[in-house]
Amino acid sequence: MVKAADMLIARRADTRARADFATWKMMAKLNGASALPPEAQEFLASYQNLLAQTSEGEATEATIVAIYRAYYAEMGGGGTPPDVRPRQAKPAADNVTAFRRPAPKTKTTSFFGAGTAAGAQKRPLPVALIFACLVVVYVGIRYYWR
């Protein structure tokens, strides 16, 4: 029977193992494996050995399981590490959703004559009113100074 704390440790260890292995593998592709810690270099060497014997997917999964077990013990998990990744009974078939056109937005008019409910269309009245007031002020100043 697996305790909840051990399952939490197992999930953390699995997530960390998968992330670390992806990082290490990318660093190895970029010729930066010498900068990795010694245990990471050991795991990458075992990955290369497994890769020579099996397919890439199997070698990757076997290396991640080895890293996971090491992390599980390091994080304080008790006993054998539980299986975190459940196996799918059948492969997922089609995961595509049909496109649906969104419903058209209805236009509503308010008391002041806005064209849409969201107010996307601006009213020209305030701009025209400001311009007219500026013209009146300008003409008034011109007549006042004469």
matplotlib code that plots the C-alpha trace (Angstrom):
import matplotlib.pyplot as plt

x = [0.0, 1.4, 1.1, -0.1, 3.3, 5.2, 2.9, 3.5, 7.3, 6.9, 5.1, 7.7, 10.6, 9.0, 8.4, 12.0, 13.5, 11.7, 12.6, 16.2, 16.6, 15.2, 17.6, 20.6, 19.8, 19.6, 22.8, 24.5, 23.2, 24.7, 28.1, 27.7, 27.6, 31.0, 29.4, 26.8, 27.2, 28.9, 25.6, 24.0, 27.0, 26.6, 22.9, 23.7, 26.4, 23.9, 21.4, 23.9, 24.6, 20.8, 20.4, 22.9, 20.8, 17.2, 15.1, 15.2, 11.8, 12.7, 16.1, 14.6, 12.0, 14.4, 16.8, 14.0, 12.9, 16.5, 16.7, 13.2, 14.3, 17.4, 15.4, 12.7, 15.3, 17.1, 13.8, 13.1, 10.6, 10.1, 10.5, 10.2, 9.0, 5.4, 4.4, 3.4, 2.5, -0.7, -0.7, -3.5, -5.9, -6.5, -4.9, -6.8, -8.7, -9.6, -9.2, -10.3, -13.2, -15.4, -15.3, -18.4, -19.1, -19.7, -23.2, -23.6, -23.6, -26.8, -26.7, -28.4, -28.9, -28.8, -30.4, -27.4, -27.3, -24.3, -24.1, -23.1, -23.5, -19.7, -19.3, -16.9, -18.3, -17.5, -20.0, -18.8, -20.9, -18.3, -15.5, -17.7, -18.9, -15.3, -14.3, -17.2, -16.4, -12.8, -13.9, -16.3, -13.5, -11.1, -13.5, -14.5, -10.9, -10.2, -13.2, -12.4, -8.8, -10.0]
y = [0.0, 3.4, 6.3, 9.7, 11.3, 8.6, 9.2, 13.0, 12.3, 9.9, 12.5, 15.1, 12.7, 11.7, 15.3, 16.3, 13.2, 13.9, 17.6, 16.9, 14.2, 16.5, 19.3, 16.9, 15.5, 18.9, 20.0, 16.9, 17.7, 21.2, 19.8, 21.0, 17.6, 18.3, 21.1, 18.7, 17.1, 13.7, 11.8, 13.4, 12.4, 8.8, 8.7, 10.1, 7.4, 4.7, 6.2, 6.0, 2.3, 1.6, 3.5, 1.2, -1.8, -0.6, 2.0, 5.6, 5.6, 2.5, 3.9, 7.2, 5.6, 3.2, 6.1, 8.2, 5.3, 5.0, 8.7, 8.6, 5.8, 7.7, 10.9, 9.0, 7.6, 11.0, 12.8, 10.4, 8.0, 4.7, 1.3, 0.7, 3.7, 3.4, 3.5, 7.1, 7.0, 5.0, 2.9, 3.8, 0.9, 2.0, 4.8, 8.0, 8.1, 11.5, 14.5, 17.1, 19.4, 20.6, 24.4, 26.3, 29.8, 32.0, 33.4, 36.9, 39.7, 41.7, 45.4, 47.5, 51.2, 53.3, 56.7, 58.6, 56.7, 54.5, 52.0, 48.9, 47.7, 47.6, 51.2, 50.3, 53.0, 56.5, 59.3, 62.2, 64.8, 65.6, 66.2, 68.4, 70.3, 70.9, 72.1, 74.5, 75.9, 76.5, 78.3, 80.5, 81.3, 82.1, 84.4, 86.0, 86.8, 88.2, 90.6, 91.5, 92.7, 94.8]
z = [0.0, -1.1, 1.4, 0.1, 1.1, -0.9, -3.9, -3.7, -3.5, -6.5, -8.6, -7.8, -8.5, -11.8, -13.0, -12.0, -13.7, -17.0, -16.9, -16.0, -18.6, -21.3, -20.2, -20.1, -23.5, -25.0, -23.4, -24.8, -28.3, -27.9, -26.9, -23.3, -21.5, -19.9, -17.8, -16.3, -12.9, -12.7, -12.0, -15.0, -17.2, -15.8, -16.7, -20.2, -20.7, -19.7, -22.1, -24.9, -24.1, -24.0, -27.3, -29.0, -27.9, -28.1, -29.8, -28.8, -27.0, -25.0, -24.1, -23.1, -20.9, -19.2, -18.4, -17.0, -14.8, -13.5, -12.8, -11.2, -8.8, -7.8, -7.2, -5.3, -2.9, -2.6, -1.7, 1.1, -0.5, 1.4, -0.3, -4.0, -6.0, -7.1, -10.8, -11.4, -15.0, -15.6, -18.8, -21.2, -22.0, -25.6, -27.6, -28.0, -31.3, -32.6, -30.5, -33.0, -32.2, -35.1, -35.8, -34.8, -35.8, -32.8, -32.4, -33.9, -31.4, -31.3, -31.7, -29.1, -29.1, -26.0, -25.2, -26.6, -29.9, -29.4, -32.3, -30.2, -26.7, -26.2, -27.4, -30.1, -32.5, -31.2, -31.6, -33.7, -31.8, -29.0, -31.5, -33.6, -30.6, -29.3, -32.8, -33.0, -29.6, -30.6, -33.7, -31.6, -29.2, -32.0, -33.8, -30.5, -29.6, -33.1, -32.9, -29.3, -30.3, -33.2]

ax = plt.figure().add_subplot(projection="3d")
ax.plot(x, y, z, "-o")
ax.set_aspect("equal")
plt.show()
